Amino acid sequence: MTDTAQKAIRAFLEQTRDEQVRFLAELVKVPSDNPAGDCAPHAERAAELLEAMGLTVERHPVPAELVRANGMISATNLIVRRRFGDGPTVALNAHGDVVPPGEGWTRDPYGAEVVDGWMYGRGVAVSKSDFVTYTYALLALEKAGLDRGTVELHLTYDEEAGGEIGPKWLLDEGLTKPDFAIAAGFSYGVVTAHNGCLHLEVEVTGKSAHAALPMTGIDALEATTAILGALYEHRKGYAGTVSAVGGIGSPQLTVGLIKGGINTNVVPDRVTLRLDRRMIPEEAPETVEETLRAVIADAATAFPKARVEVRRILLARPLTPLPGTDRLAAVLCAHASRVMGEPVETKGVPLYTDARHYSDAGVPIALFGAGPHTIEEANAHRADERLPLSDLFKATEVVALSLLEVLGEG
């Protein structure tokens, strides 16, 4: 990696800062809330902006029936490929779908307003910013005269719906086969491990009856209450298990949704709940699911007349490092520590992300991108989501220099 190439990267990124800000603002101004998940218009706008920069954009619409099956209205994934020469291929993945704004905003969630060096808007930190980070890192490599390897931008649109028709779909369809990948993250840590997640839906069916004669019915809510009690009692044991990966912590279980009943004066005939079980990297998802099903079944035995069905809604496997991840992470950490002006180290996070799909396909991957120190500081998934533009510029430099080193080494 020559000093000349590094200087060319820094000079280009310094000269294009205003362009980077305008690109991000245009992305924020086009809503891509998921739900409802009508994301094809944002993909088209992103593609137009990329093509205006001279990049060739592949549009890959996801089949309508598959989109509907994943609870969305439309999704088009984008790939930009730039082959510099022989050598490995590195994919850069960021998602353009975002959670709805919700309440409590003090600024227009689609306004991309800049105040005191921070841009505000839904998706500005998670993860439309990394459309910019990765795009300008690619453009900087062109200016640096890189002559080895290939860089691909994977811009996808289903992370907020579970991630089955974004990177996973691109990989399953054989549209890409990278050797390494970098996925959207924040600037002050390189993530190489994260939690998995299991969503189960539990449906308890009884028999309705008049509240004056409750003994003639089968109370689905009573049975559900026993199941909930068993789940919460089971959850108490999680604190004794802590992941060896820093930043992960213990397994978690949350019952986040419950609905049922007919009216105040009617014995409820059906109750449905959904639970979220976060799995640490050391856990086997199959064992976790088997255990939860057993807890539910044991609690239900006290109510033999009620029918209990358990359905899996989502299984996201934990992210764990693969051979090759350590080298990629080390390069990112070294450049990030210098550029960010403080030690940047590898860590785990208790979230789950699209990165797992690359890992499941055997692709070493690390998470790094534009953002402040924490998701709380960014107001990610909350009102007044924001991004320090200085971190956008720094993260872009880190990614560009890291790609130059990884691809230069072959």
Secondary structure, DSSP 8 states (H G I E B T S, - for coil): --HHHHHHHHHHHHHTHHHHHHHHHHHHHS--BTTTTB-HHHHHHHHHHHHHTT--EEEEE--HHHHHHTT-SB-EEEEEEEE-SSS-EEEEEEE--B----S--SS-TTS-EEETTEEESTTTTTTTHHHHHHHHHHHHHHHHT--SSEEEEEEES-GGGTSTTTHHHHHHTTS---SEEEE---TT-EEEEE-EEEEEEEEEE-B--BTTSGGGSB-HHHHHHHHHHHHHHHHGGGGG---SSTTT-S-EEEEEEEEE-S-TTB---EEEEEEEEEE-TTS-HHHHHHHHHHHHHHHHTT-TTSEEEEEEEEEE--B---TTHHHHHHHHHHHHHHHHTS---EEEESS--THHHHHHTT--EEE--S--S-HHHHTTTSTT-EEEHHHHHHHHHHHHHHHHHHHHH-
